[in-house]
Amino acid sequence: MSLIEQTRTANRAIQQLLAHCEPEGNPSGFPSASELLALTDLIRSVGRALSADATDTELRCELKAYFENLSRLKARLEELESRLSARRDDLRLEWERLRAASAWASTQKQMR
């Protein structure tokens, strides 16, 4: 696959992932691990191919869009990381409540 084809494929994948991360497209807004791994492979393939000379105007335009998409993706993933951290903290609190309720229930059974 040529560099321009790799870049176009990566651009489409990044755009799809960005759309998937929108609350309307996915209520949780979180991409799956397989989606992120597939995208990582595409980004790596473009990165390896970037060592080639990009003198073609069409390729330069595609690469410009690619870097803009990467920038948007970086911002979105940072936002998702923040949301996931908050969710982890909420889940940790819920886990502590469940453990406390379980301990209370065990105590109540022993008292009977």
N, C-alpha and C positions, 0 to 999 in steps of 0.2 A: 504494500500500500504506500502510495506517495505521501510526502509530508503534508501536502494540502488536504489529501483525503483523511489522513490521521487527524489533522487539526479540525477539519469539519466534523468528523465523528466525535471528537472530544468536545467540541463546542455544543453539538446537539445533546450529548450526554450531560454536560454541565447544566444546560438550559432546562433539560427535563428534571434533573435533580433539584434545581432551584424552584421549579414549578411545584414539584412534589413536596418541598419543604414549606410551601405556602399553606396557611391554615385551611384554605378552601379545598386544596388538593389532598390534604392529609390532616385529619383533625389533630393527630399527635404532633405532626410537623417534623418527625424525626426520620431520616433515611435509615434503611436497613444496613446491616454490616455488609451484605453482599453487594448492595448498590455502591457503597463507598469503596469496596475493594475493586469492583469493576472499573469505577472511575479512576482510581489510583493507577490501575494498569494502563488506562488510556493516557493519563497525564504523563506517566513514565515513558510511554512510547513516543509521545510528541517531544518530550524533553530530550530523548536520545537523538531524535531526528533533527532537533534544532541546531545541532552542530553543523548542519549543511548550510550552504549559502542561501539566504532568503532574498534574492534579487527580484523575483517575480512579483509584480504589483498585486495580483490577485492573492498570492500567498501572504504578502505583507498585510493586506487588509484582513485576511482570515486570522493571522497571528495577532493582530491588534484586537480583534473581537475576542480571541482566545484569552489574551491577558486580561481584558476587561471582565470576561466571564469568571476567570480565576479570582480576580479581586472581589467580585460580588459573592462568589462561593466562599471565599475566606471570611468575609464579613458575616455571611449567613451561618457558617459553621461556628464562628465565635459566639454568635447569638444563641445558637442551639446548645452549645456547651454550657452557657450560663443557665439556660432553662433546664438542662439536664442536671446540673449541679443543684439547683433549687429543688427539683423533683426528687433527687437522691436524699436531700436533707428532709423533705416531707416524708418520704418512705421510711427513713431511719426513725423519725418521731412516731410514726404509725407502728413500726415494729416494736418500739419500746412500750407503747400502749398495750399492744397485744401480749407482750411478755408479762407486763404488770397484771393484766386481766387474767391471764393463764395462772399466774402465781396466786392471785386472789381466789380463783376457782379451786385450785388445788387445796388451799388452806381451808376453804369452806367445806370441801369433801372430807377432809381429815377431822374437822370438828364435829361431824355428824356421827 
